[in-house]
Structure formats: structure tokens, C-alpha cells
């Protein structure tokens, strides 16, 4: 099996699953309990929180565990808007993850004015448009750090500087960025930042939200006093422990792993461009996640390519895993100006920790043949 859909989800690292299993065997206490059994579990949660905070250059008290990256995005947006009832305007971009775009659509139905900042052909937002969109009623700006479909990295530091001049908090969805680029919340200048464990070889069902100290925000899940009264509900203790271990491994492996993955991705990109004709590469030529490759294959349907590759046990995607199965073309590819038929011909290959040189060579052997076969079939049908 060759798995090239790491932006959708990653395999759980053996070290993470081992730590989680050991934890589950020995620690079942409720971390809110005052007796030793609960305090011991709470200690594990503190260690995990410390691990995540160090990866972001944040303080431990600024990290709040959630159920997913999607929940973190919802928490950030709805929490800020609820905390500022007099400001009913929200700014985001046209290429956000569905977790942001669907929340924005929900807010519009509730009477919130949402402004969608357009992007250029590479997926980079229009900073001048953003500046003009800000008004005294703007409560929050939320722009993703790195796009999940084409990998384009946004100028978050510039966005944060613009927002700070108007005293507007900034949230960034950094789910795809963690482990693939350097992250420091103080350097970025953001006030809120979303993460997810299953994108970094950790378990599913656990995310985190960084909230800068002093940020005015209210929780949108109510109940107990967990997570410093910011996110009610008994914590997913094993998931949090796994998240902490996954982040620790990222920091331990450092740039060595990142460079290896990027080298493999560059080899794959170059090979596809040399061996397959009538294609288009989607994404920024420089400021993008190098391990994310998005290609349009003119005249073909992405689903046909995906299924043909799957017969060879090569797994890719047609875009966001949260949008797979939808008939319409990707909003991200539409936003960068692709015609619907070109957008529908696009597949994403995202590399990760467990990909090898042999994987790349196999894909470069199989993909050109598959594309040629599909084009021959398409021509015959015409």
C-alpha cells in the first residue's frame, strides 16, 4: 500500500499508540477527581498540554483541548463573536476549510455579516481587500495558515499586524501547518490557533485551541469546570496523552524528517511534470507546504484517476476529506480561477512520515500509464 493522503489523516505512530495503550491499561481515573487516582491522570494531561504549548511557543495555560480541529475552529469563531455582541462582522477567506466556511454560513443565517477575502491564482489572499473590509464592527479575522488542498501558506504575520492596528483578534486554522513549518504564536502574532492530532500521527477525536492570555472569548460548550471552565465535558484523556506524545515526536524528529518528506515530494512533482502531459500544478511556486501536491489532468475526471490508482493500492484524494463525495468542484480550486471541468480533474497527493523512495518510484511508474489509459478511453467515448 502507498498512502499519499496524509493531509486527510495520518497513520498513528507506533510510539503514540503504545503510550496510549499503556495509559489506558493503568489510568482510568477522572482527572477532575481530588484523590490520587484522578490527580495522576491530571498529571498526564498537564504533560501533554506542556508538550503542545512548547511546540507553539505558548504558555501551558493558553492551550485548551477540544474534540477536533473543527471544534477548535468553531470555538474560536463563535466564542469571540459571542463575547462581542456589539460587533457583528466577521472576515475570513474564500479558501478556508469547511469547518470555517460552514460556520460562516451558519453565522450569516444568524445575522452576522461575513466578508470573504478573495485569493489570487496561487491561493494567496488579497491583503488590500482585507484592509478595506475591516470596519469598527469587525469582531474577528480568521485566515488559515496553510491550505489543506493546495498547500499555499498565507501571510499571517502581515494579517496580524493589520488587525493589531485596529485592535481586532486574529484566528488561524493551523491544522495542516503543525509539523510542516515552524510555528510560534508570538512570531505569527495571532490570538487564537487551531490544531488537530490526527494530522500529526496522533489519534482522531482530539484537537486543541491556543487562546492568547487576555483574549475575550466565551465557551460554547457548557457544563462542568474542565479545561479551566473553557470547554466542559470529561476530557478524552487517552486522546490527549496521544496528542502530547505525537507533538513530542514531531519536536524530536525536527527538520530532518521535514526535509526528507519535502525531498520526496519534489522528486514526485518533478517526475509527474516530466512524464505526464496536459497537466497543471495548483499552488504557490514558493510559499506552500512542499509535501502537498495538487495536479489537474486536463480532460479527465479526478474520481476516475483516484479509483484507478486505488486498484494499484495507491491512495490519493480529490481535495478536502470533509468534502469528498460532493458533486461540485472544489471551492478552493474555483477560488483560484480554475474552470469547473479543470477543477474536477484535480487530485491531491500529500506525503508523510511513512512514505519512502520506493513509493515515489512506484507512483511515477503507475501514474503515467493510468493517465494515458484513461485518456484513450475518453477519446474512444468521444
N, C-alpha and C positions, 0 to 999 in steps of 0.2 A: 504494500500500500504506500502511495505517495500522497501525503496530505499537504495541500497548498491552500488552505483556507483558515490560516491562523488568525486573521482579523475577525473571523466569525466566532471562533473559540479555539483554545489551545488544549492539547492533552495535559492532563495533570502530571506534573513532575513526580517521579517515584519518591523523591525525598519529601515532597509535600504530602502525598497520600500516606506515607509511612508515619509521619509525625501526627497526622490527623487520626489514623487508626490507633496509634498508641495513646493519644489523648482520649479518644472515645472509650477505650478499654479501662482507663484508670480514673477518668474525671467526668462524673455525671452531675456534679453539684450545680445549683443555681448561683451564678456569680453575684446576685444581689443578697444572698444569704449572709448572715453575720458570723456563722460558725466556720471552723477551719475548712470544711469541705467546699463551701462556697468561696471562701477567701482564696483558696488555692486556684480555683478556676479563674477568679478575677485577676489573679497574678498573671495567668497566661494571656488574658485579654490585654492587660497593660503592656506586656512584652510585645504583642502584635501591634498595638497602637504605636508603640515606640518605634517599631520597625518601619511602619508606614510613614510616620512623621519624619524620620531621618531621610527617607527617600525623597521627600519633598522639601526639605529644609524648613520644616514647620515645627511648631511646638506640639507635644503629645496631646495637650488639651484641645487642640484645634482639629483633631481627627475624630469623625463620628462614623461608626459602622452602620451600613444600611443593608437592604436585601439585594441590591443590584446597582449597576451604573445607571439604569433607567430611573430607579427610585431616587438616587442621588441627584439626578438632573431635575426631577420633579420637585424634590425637597428644596433645592436651591432656588428655582424659579418661583414656585408658589409660596415658599416661605418668605422670600424677600417682598413679593407683591402684597402678601397679607400683612406684612409688617409696615407697609407704607400705603395705607388705603387712600391717601390723598393723591398718590401718583399712579395713574392708571395706564402707563405706556411702557412697552417692553420692546427691546431691539434684539434681533437675532439675525442669522444669515439664511440664505436660501439653500444651503447645502448641509444643514445640520442633520444629525442622526434623528430617526423617527421619535426617539424619546424626547427630543426638544420640539420638533415640528408638530407632533400630535398634541403636546402640552400647549403649544402656542395656539393651535386651532381651538382647543378647549377654552383657553383664556379669551379668545375673540368672541366666543359664544357667550361668555360672561361679561362682555362689555369692555374688555381690555383692548386698547389699540396696540396692535403688533406691527412692527416695521421689519421687513425682511431685506437685509442688505444684499445687493447683487454681487456676483463674482465675475472675474474675467475668464478667458478661455482656459486658464490653468487652475481655476478654482480659488483664486486669491480674492479676498473681499475688497470692495471699493471703500477705502478709508475716507475719501472726501464725502461720499454718500453717507457714511456713518456719522461724520461730524455734523452734516446738515440735518440728520434725522433726530438728533438729540434736542429735547425740549425740557423746560422746567418740570414737566410731568413724567419724565423718563425715570422709572424705578430701577431698572436693571438692564445691563447689556450682557448677552450670553453668546459667545462665539467659540466654536470648538477649536481645540489646539491643533489637531491633525485629523484630516478627513479619513473616514473608515473605508471609503470606496476607491479614492484616487491618491490618497496619502498626502495631499497638499497641506503644508504647515502654515498656519495663519500668523500674522504679525501681532501676536497677543501683547507683547510689551508696548507697542505703539498704541494699541487699542486701550490698554490700561492707563497709559499716560493721558490720552484724550479724555477718558472717563474721569480720571482723578481730578482734572482741571475743572470738571463740572460736579464733582462730589457724587459720582454715580458708581455703585458697586459693579464689579465685573465677575462673571462666572465663566469658566471654561470647562468643556467636556474633554477631559484628558485621558479617556478610557483607552484610546488607541496609542497614546503617546508614551505611557509609562513603560520603561524598559527599552524604548526605541530611540529616545532622545533624552538629553539632560533636562531634569525638572527641578526648578527651585521657585517656590511660590513668591519669594521676596524679589527675586530677579524678574520674574514674569510680571509681578505687580497685581496679581489677581486677588480677589477677596473670597472666591469660592472655586473649588476644583473637584470634579467627579472622577472616580476610579472604579474599576471592576476587577475582581480577582481572576475570573476565568479567561481573561485576555493575557495573563502573565503566568500561565501554567499552574494556576490555583483552582480551587473548586468553584462551581457555579452557585448562584444564590447568595453571594456576599459581595458587597460593594463598600465604598467609603466616600464621604464628602468632607473635604477640607473647608473649614469656615474660619476665616481670619478673625482673631480676637477683636471684639468690639463691633463686629458686623451686626446690624439689626435684622434679625430673622426670627420667625416663629415656626415651630414644628407643625407638620400637617398630619402626623400620626400621634394620636393621644391615648394615654393610658397610664402606665407605670412611670417610674423615675429613671429608667435605663438611659444610657448614653447621656448622662448629665442633664436628664429631662428634655433632651432634644429629639429622641427617637424611641418612643415607647414600644414595649414588647420584649419578651425574654430573648436575649441575644442568641444568635446562631454561633454558639461557642466553638464548635469544631471548624466551621467555615472561617471564623475569624482567625483561629490558630493557623489554618491552612493559608489564609491570605498573608498573614505575617511571615510565614515561612517562605512563601513564594516571593515576597518582596526581598527578604533576606538573601535568597539565592540570586535574585537579579543584581543586587548590590555586590554580591560576592563575585559573580561572573564578570561584572563590569563591561568595559568596552570591548574586551576580547571576543565575547560572544556576538555582540552587536556588529562588529567589523566582519566576522565570519559570515553572518547572515547576509549582510549588505553585499559582500563579495559574491556570494552565490546568486543573489538577486540580480546583480549587474551582469553576471555571466548568462543568466537566463534571459534577461532583457535583450542583451546583445545578440544572443543566439536566435531568439524569436524574430527579431528585426532583420537578421541576415537570411533566415531560412523560409520566412513566410512573407508573401507579397500581399498587397492591398490591405494593409493594416494601419491603425492609428494608435499611438500611445497616448493615454489620457493621464494628465497630472503635470505638476510643475517640473521643469527640467532640472531644477536645483533644490529648491526648498520643499522637499517632500520626504516622507518616510521611504527610505530606499528599499525596504523589504516588501513594499506594496506595489504591485504591477497591474495596471489596468489597460487592456488592449481591446480595440474594436476591430472586428474582422468583417470588412465590408461584404455585404451580400448574404450574410449568414445570420442565423438565429442563435443567440447565446445558449439557449436551453439545449439545442442540438449538439453544440460543442461540448457543453458540460456533461451531457449523458454519454456522448461518445468517449470522452476521456474517462468517465466512470467505469466503462467496460474494461478499461486497462488498469483499473484501480488507482486512477489519478484523480484527486478530488480538488475542484476549484469552485468558484461561486460566480453568480451574476451580479453581485452587489451586496448590500446590507443584508445580513441574515434575518433581520427583523422585517425585511420587505420581500424576501424570497417568496415566490408563488404568486405575486401580484402581476397582472397582465400588463399594466402600464410600464413604460420605460422608467429607468431610474431618475428621480428628481435631481440628483446630483449631476448626472450626465446631461440632463436637459438644461440645467442652470449654466453649464459651461458652454452651451451653444450647440450641442450635438443634435442632429435631426433624429426623430424618433426611431427610424429604421437603423441608424448607425448606433444609437444608444442600446437598442435591443440586440445588437451584435457583439456586445461587450462582455468580457469575462475578467474577473479579478483573480490574480494569483498572489497570495500573501504567505511569505516564508516565515519559518520559526526555528526554534531551538533544535528540533529533531530532524530537520532536513539535512541532506548530505549532498556531496558532489555527484554521487551516483544517481540521486533523484533528478538532479538537473539534466544530466546526460540522457536519462530515460525520457524525460519530458521533451527534450529537444529532438529526440528520435521519433517519438509518437505523435506529437502535436502537428508538425507539418504534414504528415501523411493523413491525419484525420481531417485537417482543413482542406487539403486537396480533394479527398474523397467526398466531403460534404459539398464542395463547390461543383464537383462533377455531377452529383445527384441533383443539385439545384439547377444546373444548366439543362439537364435532361428533362426536368419537370417543366421548364420554361418552353 
